[in-house]
């Protein structure tokens, strides 16, 4: 973290205002750590800025700032990240949900039939991680049956807690399965499949920089050309999609042409890519052909 000191110690008796003035991170991160440690809201942080901290709080805050100064992502330090308007639990067992992935949720909701048009609409989320995508879709559309798969039992535990926290009790439960891609499905079919698979090329320098250093590597890279997981997903999708069902996948900034070719090779209709808020083709997908 260039230009930022390696250590930062907070003394007992310091006021919130003084800590915010002296803290070495950017103002947003300084506020997040203070709110987390002192269990304050954003408004309370402002209205109680003359409040002083005791020795235990000073020690706790110093430890949190030290973790961030060593590069640990804020989301792991505070244990949560906002995604699609929901505060989701995150741990080092799962990727940190990112704003660009909200495009995948938007597109999923756009490509699903309206509620009540079919007996039961079903969605499959491959490689669910924290459950961010599946929980966001289910929260927006409580009429859907969601199935979420992951090869990591630890990730599924996080997804289960996020689903329990955000999805109304008594509504359709989210089915969580320990599975490598389609392995545990036994021929089930869905109206929509979504996936944010590992797509970073093996050896990419970004894997050793920033937040990515701390995130689960198997969820970031396929340890190959960046397309191997996408090939598996596309190759198996037709067997698990109902007629006219859509497959939508997030991928790397330069992978859209290759993903469209893979979809076309598997005879998908309406193959296209969509740009994220930065103007990068971030999601590609296609529709399973209906019988003629």
C-alpha positions as CSV (number, residue, x, y, z in Angstrom):
1,X,0.0,0.0,0.0
2,X,2.3,2.8,-1.3
3,X,2.7,5.9,0.8
4,X,1.0,4.3,3.8
5,X,2.9,3.5,7.0
6,X,3.6,-0.1,8.0
7,X,2.1,0.2,11.4
8,X,-0.5,2.4,13.2
9,X,-1.0,2.3,17.0
10,X,-4.0,3.9,18.7
11,X,-3.8,5.0,22.3
12,X,-6.5,4.7,25.0
13,X,-8.3,8.0,25.5
14,X,-8.1,9.0,21.9
15,X,-11.4,10.4,20.5
16,X,-13.1,9.1,17.4
17,X,-12.5,12.4,15.7
18,X,-8.8,12.2,16.4
19,X,-8.5,8.6,15.2
20,X,-10.3,9.5,12.0
21,X,-7.9,12.4,11.5
22,X,-4.8,10.4,12.1
23,X,-5.7,7.0,10.7
24,X,-3.6,5.9,7.7
25,X,-6.2,4.3,5.4
26,X,-8.5,6.1,3.0
27,X,-11.4,7.8,4.8
28,X,-14.0,5.1,3.8
29,X,-11.9,2.3,5.2
30,X,-11.0,4.2,8.3
31,X,-14.8,4.7,9.0
32,X,-15.6,1.0,8.2
33,X,-13.0,-0.3,10.7
34,X,-14.2,2.1,13.4
35,X,-17.8,1.3,12.9
36,X,-17.0,-2.4,13.0
37,X,-14.9,-2.3,16.2
38,X,-17.1,0.1,18.1
39,X,-20.4,-1.3,16.8
40,X,-21.5,2.2,15.6
41,X,-23.7,3.2,12.7
42,X,-22.5,5.8,10.2
43,X,-24.6,8.5,11.9
44,X,-23.4,7.5,15.4
45,X,-19.8,7.8,14.1
46,X,-20.5,11.4,13.3
47,X,-22.7,12.4,16.3
48,X,-20.4,10.7,18.8
49,X,-17.1,11.9,17.4
50,X,-15.9,13.3,20.7
51,X,-16.3,9.9,22.4
52,X,-13.1,8.4,23.7
53,X,-12.0,4.8,23.5
54,X,-10.7,2.6,26.3
55,X,-7.6,0.4,26.4
56,X,-9.4,-2.7,25.1
57,X,-10.9,-0.8,22.2
58,X,-7.6,0.8,21.4
59,X,-5.9,-2.6,21.2
60,X,-8.7,-4.0,19.1
61,X,-8.6,-1.1,16.7
62,X,-4.8,-1.1,16.4
63,X,-5.0,-4.9,15.5
64,X,-7.6,-4.2,12.8
65,X,-5.7,-1.4,11.2
66,X,-2.5,-3.6,11.3
67,X,-4.3,-6.4,9.4
68,X,-5.4,-3.9,6.7
69,X,-1.9,-2.3,6.5
70,X,-0.6,-5.8,5.8
71,X,-3.0,-6.0,2.8
72,X,-5.9,-8.2,4.2
73,X,-9.2,-7.2,2.5
74,X,-11.6,-5.1,4.5
75,X,-14.4,-7.6,3.7
76,X,-12.5,-10.4,5.5
77,X,-11.6,-8.2,8.4
78,X,-15.2,-7.1,9.1
79,X,-16.7,-10.4,7.8
80,X,-19.1,-8.9,5.4
81,X,-19.6,-7.2,2.1
82,X,-22.7,-5.5,0.5
83,X,-23.9,-7.1,-2.7
84,X,-27.1,-6.2,-4.5
85,X,-28.3,-4.3,-1.5
86,X,-27.7,-7.2,0.9
87,X,-25.1,-7.4,3.6
88,X,-23.5,-10.8,3.1
89,X,-21.2,-12.8,5.3
90,X,-17.8,-13.4,3.7
91,X,-14.9,-15.4,5.0
92,X,-11.5,-16.4,3.5
93,X,-13.2,-19.6,2.3
94,X,-15.1,-17.6,-0.4
95,X,-14.5,-14.9,-3.0
96,X,-15.4,-11.3,-2.0
97,X,-18.6,-10.3,-4.0
98,X,-17.8,-7.5,-6.5
99,X,-20.0,-4.8,-8.0
100,X,-19.5,-6.0,-11.6
101,X,-21.1,-9.4,-10.7
102,X,-24.4,-7.6,-10.0
103,X,-24.7,-7.5,-13.8
104,X,-25.1,-11.3,-13.7
105,X,-28.0,-11.0,-11.2
106,X,-29.7,-8.2,-13.3
107,X,-29.5,-10.4,-16.4
108,X,-30.8,-13.4,-14.6
109,X,-33.8,-11.5,-13.4
110,X,-34.4,-10.1,-16.9
111,X,-34.3,-13.5,-18.6
112,X,-36.6,-15.3,-16.3
113,X,-40.4,-15.6,-17.1
114,X,-42.7,-13.5,-14.9
115,X,-44.0,-15.0,-11.7
116,X,-47.1,-17.2,-12.3
117,X,-46.4,-17.9,-16.0
118,X,-45.1,-21.4,-15.3
119,X,-45.8,-23.9,-12.5
120,X,-42.4,-23.7,-10.9
121,X,-39.4,-21.8,-12.1
122,X,-36.0,-23.1,-11.2
123,X,-32.5,-21.6,-11.2
124,X,-29.1,-23.2,-10.8
125,X,-26.0,-21.3,-9.5
126,X,-22.8,-23.1,-10.3
127,X,-19.8,-22.5,-8.0
128,X,-21.9,-20.4,-5.6
129,X,-19.2,-19.5,-3.1
130,X,-20.8,-17.1,-0.5
131,X,-24.1,-17.6,-2.2
132,X,-24.2,-14.0,-3.3
133,X,-25.7,-14.5,-6.8
134,X,-28.2,-17.2,-5.7
135,X,-29.3,-15.3,-2.6
136,X,-29.7,-12.0,-4.5
137,X,-31.8,-13.7,-7.2
138,X,-33.9,-15.6,-4.6
139,X,-34.4,-12.4,-2.5
140,X,-35.7,-10.6,-5.6
141,X,-37.8,-13.5,-6.8
142,X,-39.1,-15.5,-3.8
143,X,-41.3,-17.6,-6.2
144,X,-38.1,-19.3,-7.6
145,X,-36.6,-22.6,-6.6
146,X,-32.9,-22.0,-6.3
147,X,-30.2,-24.7,-6.3
148,X,-26.6,-23.7,-5.6
149,X,-23.6,-26.0,-6.0
150,X,-20.0,-25.7,-4.8
151,X,-17.1,-28.1,-4.5
152,X,-16.1,-26.5,-1.2
153,X,-18.0,-27.5,2.0
154,X,-16.7,-24.5,3.8
155,X,-18.1,-22.2,1.1
156,X,-21.5,-23.9,1.2
157,X,-21.6,-23.3,5.0
158,X,-21.2,-19.6,4.3
159,X,-23.8,-19.7,1.5
160,X,-26.2,-21.5,3.9
161,X,-25.9,-18.8,6.5
162,X,-26.4,-16.1,4.0
163,X,-29.5,-17.8,2.6
164,X,-30.9,-18.3,6.1
165,X,-30.3,-14.7,7.0
166,X,-31.8,-13.1,3.9
167,X,-34.5,-15.5,2.6
168,X,-37.9,-15.4,4.3
169,X,-38.6,-18.4,6.5
170,X,-41.5,-20.6,5.2
171,X,-40.7,-19.7,1.6
172,X,-39.0,-22.0,-0.9
173,X,-35.7,-23.1,0.6
174,X,-32.4,-22.9,-1.3
175,X,-31.0,-26.3,-2.1
176,X,-27.3,-26.4,-1.5
177,X,-25.3,-29.3,-2.9
178,X,-21.6,-30.3,-2.6
179,X,-20.7,-30.9,-6.2
180,X,-18.1,-30.3,-8.8
181,X,-20.1,-28.5,-11.5
182,X,-23.1,-30.7,-12.6
183,X,-21.9,-33.9,-10.8
184,X,-24.6,-34.1,-8.1
185,X,-27.7,-33.1,-10.2
186,X,-28.9,-36.5,-11.5
187,X,-30.4,-35.1,-14.7
188,X,-32.3,-32.2,-13.1
189,X,-33.2,-29.4,-15.5
190,X,-33.6,-25.6,-14.9
191,X,-35.1,-22.6,-16.5
192,X,-31.8,-20.7,-16.0
193,X,-28.2,-21.5,-15.1
194,X,-25.8,-18.8,-13.8
195,X,-22.2,-19.1,-13.0
196,X,-19.2,-17.0,-12.0
197,X,-16.5,-19.7,-12.4
198,X,-12.7,-19.4,-11.9
199,X,-11.5,-17.7,-15.1
200,X,-8.2,-16.0,-14.4
201,X,-5.3,-17.6,-16.4
202,X,-2.7,-19.5,-14.5
203,X,0.3,-17.4,-13.5
204,X,-1.6,-14.1,-14.0
205,X,0.3,-11.4,-12.1
206,X,-2.9,-10.1,-10.5
207,X,-3.2,-13.3,-8.4
208,X,-0.2,-12.1,-6.4
209,X,-1.5,-8.5,-6.0
210,X,-4.1,-6.7,-3.8
211,X,-7.1,-8.5,-2.4
212,X,-6.6,-11.5,-4.7
213,X,-3.6,-12.6,-2.6
214,X,-6.0,-13.5,0.2
215,X,-8.9,-15.0,-1.7
216,X,-9.2,-18.8,-2.4
217,X,-7.1,-19.4,-5.5
218,X,-9.2,-22.3,-6.7
219,X,-12.1,-19.9,-7.0
220,X,-10.1,-17.4,-9.0
221,X,-8.1,-19.4,-11.5
222,X,-8.7,-22.7,-13.3
223,X,-4.9,-23.2,-13.2
224,X,-5.0,-23.4,-17.0
225,X,-6.0,-21.1,-19.8
226,X,-8.9,-19.4,-18.0
227,X,-11.5,-21.1,-20.1
228,X,-11.5,-24.7,-18.8
229,X,-14.3,-24.2,-16.3
230,X,-16.3,-22.3,-18.8
231,X,-15.9,-25.1,-21.3
232,X,-17.3,-27.6,-18.7
233,X,-20.2,-25.4,-17.9
234,X,-21.1,-24.8,-21.5
235,X,-20.6,-28.4,-22.5
236,X,-22.9,-29.7,-19.9
237,X,-25.5,-27.0,-19.8
238,X,-27.9,-28.3,-22.5
239,X,-28.6,-31.5,-20.5
240,X,-29.6,-29.4,-17.5
241,X,-31.6,-26.6,-19.2
242,X,-35.2,-26.8,-20.0
243,X,-36.2,-25.9,-23.6
244,X,-35.7,-22.1,-24.1
245,X,-33.7,-21.9,-20.8
246,X,-30.8,-19.5,-20.6
247,X,-27.2,-20.0,-19.6
248,X,-25.4,-16.8,-18.3
249,X,-21.8,-16.7,-17.2
250,X,-19.4,-14.1,-15.9
251,X,-15.9,-14.2,-17.4
252,X,-12.7,-12.2,-17.8
253,X,-12.3,-8.8,-19.5
254,X,-11.0,-10.3,-22.8
255,X,-12.8,-13.6,-22.9
256,X,-16.2,-12.7,-24.4
257,X,-15.3,-13.6,-28.0
258,X,-14.0,-17.1,-26.9
259,X,-17.0,-17.7,-24.7
260,X,-19.4,-16.8,-27.5
261,X,-17.6,-19.2,-29.8
262,X,-18.0,-22.0,-27.2
263,X,-21.7,-21.2,-26.9
264,X,-22.2,-21.2,-30.6
265,X,-20.4,-24.5,-31.0
266,X,-22.9,-26.1,-28.6
267,X,-25.8,-24.8,-30.7
268,X,-27.1,-22.1,-28.3
269,X,-29.4,-19.5,-29.7
270,X,-29.3,-15.7,-29.1
271,X,-25.7,-15.8,-28.1
272,X,-24.5,-12.4,-26.9
273,X,-22.4,-10.6,-24.3
274,X,-23.2,-7.7,-22.0
275,X,-21.1,-4.9,-20.7
276,X,-20.6,-4.0,-17.0
277,X,-20.6,-0.5,-15.6
278,X,-17.0,0.0,-16.8
279,X,-18.0,-0.8,-20.4
280,X,-16.2,-4.3,-20.3
281,X,-18.0,-7.3,-21.8
282,X,-18.3,-9.1,-18.5
283,X,-21.2,-11.6,-19.0
284,X,-22.0,-13.8,-22.0
285,X,-24.8,-16.3,-22.5
286,X,-27.2,-18.0,-24.8
287,X,-30.5,-19.8,-24.9
288,X,-31.1,-23.5,-25.3
289,X,-33.0,-24.1,-28.6
290,X,-36.6,-25.0,-28.3
291,X,-37.9,-27.9,-30.4
292,X,-38.9,-26.7,-33.9
